[in-house]
Amino acid sequence: MPVPAAEGWRPSGLCTIFVCDIASFGDAGRTDEARTHVRRAMYAALEAAFAVPGAVPLGECHVEDRGDGAMVIMPPHADRATCVTEVAAMLLARLRVHNGVSNEAARLRLRTALHTGEAHWDGTGVVGDAVNHAFRILDAPAFKEVMRASGAQLGLAVSEAVYGDVVRHGRGAVDPEDYRRIGVEVKETRAAAWVTLPGRGLPPPEPPAEPGGVLMATPPGAVVAPPPWWEAPVEGRAGSGAVPSGDVLFELVEHALAIPQMTAERSRERVVNALPLQIRSVIPRSFDARSDTYEIIRTCLDYPGGLQELLRALRGFAGDSLALGRLERAIAQLLLGPDGP
């Protein structure tokens, strides 16, 4: 088993952070000998995966053991597209080989997460909000449920930052259609991530979630309440070719800019990345907050349900607020007329 390096490169600044966790590591069916065996297999798989062309070899990364998993921090020049394609593919190949000759107690299934951000070596370990965020994604109940429900050998979750910078652009062998958005609600973190199952592609659809991100199946015979108006398909003016007056459009822009998540470039980017691919990929972006918000809303108006998708994304990041309520009412009047909610 490789020993995490005590010498060599130390994180200091922007890095790419890869974390992994062995699913069901503490299961009562595993003996200590079995746990040692799967840990060795995990490190062997990581060494092989990070040795693929285009990746940064494991020996040139900062590696920390986490007992039931590991953290690999790559230097700034690491190619994240390679991480979500070739590295993941080799990792899956090694898992298949190992599991093909292993009994249930020795099987190795991995949850992995990829994020990018600041990380710093403090003399004994690595600290940084980005490190914490990577582990929050890894520990998200929704991610664990995807792995449990699918029985996949490998799951990969990428942060909104990695999805926005790499996945949604479809760089190289990356296919955005293989990813599904999940909620990340762990401790103080309320965010989103994008999950794929390498070798399988798109995870199964999420059942309804209870607060806290725990996915719950709908009981047989249960009465499902209709969605609120902003989540229901609307046969109205938006998306039908009709264009609201300039005054109405600018009123929506004013309401949107009253929501903090729309004023800062980084948080506005997260909102846009949460929109469906067919909408976000055609928005003409601008560095100016007002111009950018105008284009976001105008583009959403061109798609049936586009404004509802924008409201759903804003609610996911901002929660309920007076400003969001005012924007909802303005959109309701636009979509449903004066008699709307």
C-alpha positions as CSV (number, residue, x, y, z in Angstrom):
1,M,0.0,0.0,0.0
2,P,1.4,3.4,-0.9
3,V,2.3,5.6,2.1
4,P,1.2,9.3,1.8
5,A,4.2,11.3,0.8
6,A,5.9,13.2,3.6
7,E,8.2,15.1,1.2
8,G,7.6,16.9,-2.1
9,W,5.1,19.3,-3.4
10,R,2.8,21.0,-0.8
11,P,-0.5,22.7,-1.6
12,S,-0.4,26.5,-1.5
13,G,-3.1,28.3,-3.5
14,L,-5.4,27.1,-6.2
15,C,-5.5,23.3,-6.6
16,T,-7.6,20.5,-7.9
17,I,-9.0,18.4,-5.0
18,F,-10.0,14.7,-5.5
19,V,-11.4,12.8,-2.6
20,C,-12.7,9.3,-2.4
21,D,-14.5,7.1,0.1
22,I,-15.0,3.3,0.2
23,A,-18.7,2.6,0.3
24,S,-19.8,0.4,3.2
25,F,-16.3,0.3,4.6
26,G,-17.6,-0.1,8.2
27,D,-20.1,-2.8,7.3
28,A,-20.4,-5.5,9.9
29,G,-19.7,-8.2,7.3
30,R,-16.1,-6.9,6.8
31,T,-13.3,-8.1,9.1
32,D,-10.2,-5.9,9.7
33,E,-8.3,-8.2,7.3
34,A,-10.9,-7.4,4.6
35,R,-10.7,-3.7,5.3
36,T,-6.9,-3.8,4.9
37,H,-7.4,-5.7,1.7
38,V,-9.8,-3.2,0.2
39,R,-7.6,-0.2,1.3
40,R,-4.7,-1.8,-0.6
41,A,-6.9,-2.3,-3.6
42,M,-8.1,1.4,-3.4
43,Y,-4.5,2.7,-3.4
44,A,-3.5,0.4,-6.2
45,A,-6.4,1.6,-8.3
46,L,-5.6,5.3,-7.5
47,E,-1.9,4.8,-8.6
48,A,-3.0,3.2,-11.9
49,A,-5.7,5.9,-12.5
50,F,-3.3,8.8,-11.9
51,A,-0.7,7.2,-14.2
52,V,-2.9,7.6,-17.3
53,P,-1.5,10.0,-20.0
54,G,-2.4,13.6,-19.3
55,A,-2.9,13.1,-15.5
56,V,-0.5,14.1,-12.7
57,P,1.1,11.0,-11.2
58,L,0.1,10.2,-7.7
59,G,3.7,10.6,-6.5
60,E,3.6,14.3,-7.7
61,C,0.4,15.0,-5.8
62,H,-0.2,15.6,-2.1
63,V,-1.9,12.5,-0.7
64,E,-3.5,12.1,2.7
65,D,-5.0,8.9,4.0
66,R,-8.5,9.1,5.5
67,G,-8.9,5.6,6.8
68,D,-11.9,4.7,4.7
69,G,-10.7,6.8,1.8
70,A,-8.1,9.2,0.6
71,M,-7.6,12.8,-0.5
72,V,-5.4,13.6,-3.5
73,I,-4.6,17.3,-4.1
74,M,-3.2,18.0,-7.5
75,P,-1.0,21.0,-8.6
76,P,-2.7,23.9,-10.4
77,H,-1.6,22.6,-13.9
78,A,-3.7,19.3,-13.5
79,D,-6.2,18.9,-16.3
80,R,-9.6,18.5,-14.7
81,A,-11.1,17.1,-18.0
82,T,-8.6,14.2,-17.8
83,C,-9.7,13.6,-14.2
84,V,-13.4,13.2,-15.1
85,T,-12.7,11.0,-18.2
86,E,-9.4,9.0,-18.4
87,V,-8.7,8.9,-14.7
88,A,-12.2,7.9,-13.9
89,A,-12.2,5.3,-16.6
90,M,-9.0,3.7,-15.4
91,L,-10.3,3.7,-11.8
92,L,-13.4,1.9,-12.9
93,A,-11.4,-0.6,-14.9
94,R,-9.3,-1.4,-11.8
95,L,-12.4,-1.8,-9.6
96,R,-13.9,-4.2,-12.1
97,V,-10.8,-6.4,-12.1
98,H,-10.6,-6.4,-8.4
99,N,-14.3,-7.1,-7.8
100,G,-14.3,-9.8,-10.5
101,V,-12.1,-12.0,-8.2
102,S,-13.4,-10.8,-4.8
103,N,-16.1,-12.0,-2.5
104,E,-18.7,-9.6,-1.0
105,A,-16.6,-8.6,2.0
106,A,-13.6,-7.7,-0.2
107,R,-15.6,-5.9,-2.9
108,L,-14.5,-2.3,-3.5
109,R,-17.0,0.4,-4.5
110,L,-15.9,4.0,-4.5
111,R,-17.6,7.4,-4.1
112,T,-15.4,10.1,-5.5
113,A,-15.6,13.9,-5.7
114,L,-13.7,16.6,-7.6
115,H,-13.5,20.2,-6.7
116,T,-11.2,23.1,-7.3
117,G,-10.1,25.9,-5.0
118,E,-7.6,27.2,-2.5
119,A,-5.8,24.7,-0.3
120,H,-2.8,25.3,2.0
121,W,-0.4,23.1,3.8
122,D,-0.1,24.3,7.5
123,G,2.8,22.0,8.5
124,T,0.7,19.0,9.6
125,G,-2.1,18.9,7.0
126,V,-4.1,20.8,4.4
127,V,-6.7,23.3,5.3
128,G,-9.1,25.4,3.2
129,D,-12.8,25.9,2.5
130,A,-12.4,24.1,-0.8
131,V,-11.1,21.0,1.0
132,N,-14.1,21.1,3.3
133,H,-16.5,21.5,0.4
134,A,-15.0,18.5,-1.5
135,F,-15.7,16.3,1.5
136,R,-19.2,17.8,1.9
137,I,-20.0,16.7,-1.6
138,L,-18.5,13.2,-0.9
139,D,-20.7,12.9,2.2
140,A,-23.9,14.2,0.7
141,P,-26.8,11.9,1.5
142,A,-28.1,12.3,-2.1
143,F,-24.8,11.0,-3.5
144,K,-24.8,8.1,-1.1
145,E,-28.4,7.2,-2.1
146,V,-27.4,7.3,-5.8
147,M,-24.7,4.8,-5.1
148,R,-27.0,2.6,-3.0
149,A,-29.8,2.6,-5.5
150,S,-27.6,2.0,-8.5
151,G,-25.2,-0.6,-7.1
152,A,-22.5,1.1,-9.2
153,Q,-18.9,0.3,-8.5
154,L,-17.9,3.9,-9.0
155,G,-19.6,7.2,-8.6
156,L,-18.2,10.6,-9.4
157,A,-19.6,13.9,-8.1
158,V,-18.2,17.2,-9.3
159,S,-18.7,20.6,-7.8
160,E,-20.6,23.4,-9.4
161,A,-17.2,25.0,-10.1
162,V,-15.9,22.0,-12.0
163,Y,-19.2,21.4,-13.8
164,G,-19.3,25.1,-14.9
165,D,-15.6,25.2,-16.0
166,V,-15.2,21.8,-17.5
167,V,-18.3,19.5,-17.8
168,R,-20.9,21.8,-19.3
169,H,-18.5,22.8,-22.1
170,G,-18.1,19.1,-23.1
171,R,-14.3,19.3,-23.3
172,G,-12.7,16.3,-24.9
173,A,-14.5,13.1,-24.0
174,V,-16.6,14.9,-21.3
175,D,-20.4,14.4,-22.0
176,P,-22.6,16.8,-19.9
177,E,-25.6,14.6,-20.6
178,D,-24.1,12.0,-18.4
179,Y,-24.5,14.2,-15.3
180,R,-27.4,14.7,-13.0
181,R,-27.7,17.6,-10.4
182,I,-28.1,16.7,-6.7
183,G,-28.4,18.7,-3.6
184,V,-25.6,18.9,-1.1
185,E,-26.9,19.5,2.4
186,V,-24.2,18.5,5.0
187,K,-23.6,20.4,8.2
188,E,-23.5,24.1,7.3
189,T,-23.2,23.5,3.6
190,R,-26.1,24.1,1.3
191,A,-25.0,23.7,-2.3
192,A,-25.3,21.5,-5.4
193,A,-23.1,19.0,-7.2
194,W,-23.3,17.0,-10.4
195,V,-23.1,13.2,-10.3
196,T,-22.2,10.6,-13.0
197,L,-21.7,6.9,-12.8
198,P,-18.7,6.1,-15.0
199,G,-19.4,3.2,-17.3
200,R,-23.2,3.8,-16.8
201,G,-23.6,7.5,-17.5
202,L,-26.7,9.2,-16.0
203,P,-27.7,8.2,-12.5
204,P,-31.4,7.3,-11.9
205,P,-33.8,10.2,-11.4
206,E,-33.9,11.5,-7.8
207,P,-37.1,10.6,-5.8
208,P,-38.6,13.4,-3.7
209,A,-36.2,14.6,-1.0
210,E,-36.9,15.5,2.6
211,P,-35.2,18.5,4.1
212,G,-31.5,17.7,4.7
213,G,-31.1,16.1,1.3
214,V,-32.1,12.6,2.3
215,L,-33.9,11.0,-0.7
216,M,-37.2,9.3,0.1
217,A,-39.3,7.1,-2.2
218,T,-43.0,7.9,-2.5
219,P,-45.0,5.3,-0.7
220,P,-47.4,3.2,-2.8
221,G,-50.8,4.8,-2.9
222,A,-49.6,8.1,-1.5
223,V,-51.4,11.3,-2.7
224,V,-48.9,13.5,-4.3
225,A,-49.7,17.2,-4.0
226,P,-49.6,19.2,-7.3
227,P,-46.4,21.3,-7.7
228,P,-46.6,25.0,-7.0
229,W,-47.3,27.2,-10.0
230,W,-43.7,28.0,-10.5
231,E,-42.8,24.3,-11.0
232,A,-45.7,23.4,-13.1
233,P,-45.7,23.5,-16.9
234,V,-47.3,26.8,-18.0
235,E,-49.0,27.3,-21.3
236,G,-48.6,31.1,-21.3
237,R,-46.8,33.9,-22.9
238,A,-43.2,32.9,-22.0
239,G,-41.8,30.5,-24.5
240,S,-44.6,31.0,-27.0
241,G,-42.9,33.6,-29.1
242,A,-44.5,36.6,-27.3
243,V,-42.1,39.2,-26.0
244,P,-43.0,41.3,-23.0
245,S,-42.6,45.0,-23.1
246,G,-39.3,46.5,-22.2
247,D,-40.8,48.0,-19.0
248,V,-42.0,44.5,-17.9
249,L,-38.6,42.9,-18.7
250,F,-36.7,45.6,-16.8
251,E,-39.0,45.3,-13.9
252,L,-38.1,41.6,-13.7
253,V,-34.4,42.6,-13.9
254,E,-34.9,45.0,-11.0
255,H,-36.6,42.3,-8.9
256,A,-33.9,39.8,-9.7
257,L,-31.1,42.2,-8.8
258,A,-32.6,42.6,-5.3
259,I,-31.7,39.0,-4.7
260,P,-28.0,38.9,-3.5
261,Q,-27.2,35.7,-5.5
262,M,-27.8,37.8,-8.7
263,T,-25.5,40.7,-7.9
264,A,-22.2,38.9,-7.5
265,E,-20.6,37.3,-10.6
266,R,-19.6,34.1,-8.9
267,S,-23.0,33.4,-7.3
268,R,-24.8,34.4,-10.5
269,E,-22.7,31.9,-12.4
270,R,-23.8,29.2,-10.0
271,V,-27.5,30.1,-10.7
272,V,-26.9,30.0,-14.4
273,N,-25.1,26.6,-14.2
274,A,-28.2,25.2,-12.4
275,L,-30.4,26.0,-15.4
276,P,-31.1,23.3,-18.0
277,L,-28.3,22.9,-20.6
278,Q,-30.5,24.0,-23.5
279,I,-31.0,27.4,-21.7
280,R,-27.7,28.1,-20.1
281,S,-25.7,27.2,-23.2
282,V,-27.3,30.0,-25.3
283,I,-27.3,32.9,-22.8
284,P,-25.2,35.8,-24.1
285,R,-23.1,36.5,-21.0
286,S,-21.9,39.9,-19.8
287,F,-19.5,41.0,-17.0
288,D,-22.0,43.8,-16.0
289,A,-24.5,42.4,-13.4
290,R,-27.5,44.3,-14.9
291,S,-26.8,43.4,-18.5
292,D,-26.0,39.8,-17.5
293,T,-29.3,39.5,-15.6
294,Y,-31.2,41.0,-18.4
295,E,-29.8,38.4,-20.9
296,I,-30.5,35.6,-18.4
297,I,-34.1,36.5,-18.0
298,R,-34.6,37.3,-21.7
299,T,-33.2,33.9,-22.7
300,C,-35.4,32.1,-20.1
301,L,-38.4,33.8,-21.6
302,D,-37.6,32.1,-24.9
303,Y,-38.1,28.6,-23.5
304,P,-41.3,27.1,-22.1
305,G,-40.8,26.8,-18.3
306,G,-37.6,28.8,-18.5
307,L,-38.6,31.4,-15.9
308,Q,-39.8,28.6,-13.6
309,E,-36.4,27.0,-13.9
310,L,-34.8,30.3,-13.0
311,L,-37.0,30.6,-9.9
312,R,-36.2,27.0,-8.9
313,A,-32.4,27.7,-9.2
314,L,-32.7,30.9,-7.2
315,R,-34.8,29.2,-4.5
316,G,-32.1,26.4,-4.3
317,F,-29.3,28.9,-3.6
318,A,-31.2,31.8,-1.9
319,G,-34.0,30.0,-0.1
320,D,-37.2,31.9,0.6
321,S,-36.9,35.6,0.9
322,L,-39.0,38.7,0.4
323,A,-37.0,39.6,-2.7
324,L,-37.6,36.2,-4.2
325,G,-41.3,36.4,-3.4
326,R,-41.5,39.7,-5.3
327,L,-39.8,38.2,-8.3
328,E,-42.2,35.2,-8.2
329,R,-45.2,37.5,-8.1
330,A,-43.9,39.6,-11.0
331,I,-43.3,36.4,-13.1
332,A,-46.7,35.0,-12.1
333,Q,-48.4,38.1,-13.5
334,L,-46.4,37.9,-16.7
335,L,-47.1,34.2,-17.2
336,L,-50.6,33.9,-15.8
337,G,-52.0,37.4,-16.2
338,P,-53.4,39.7,-13.5
339,D,-55.5,36.9,-12.0
340,G,-52.4,34.7,-11.3
341,P,-51.1,34.0,-7.8
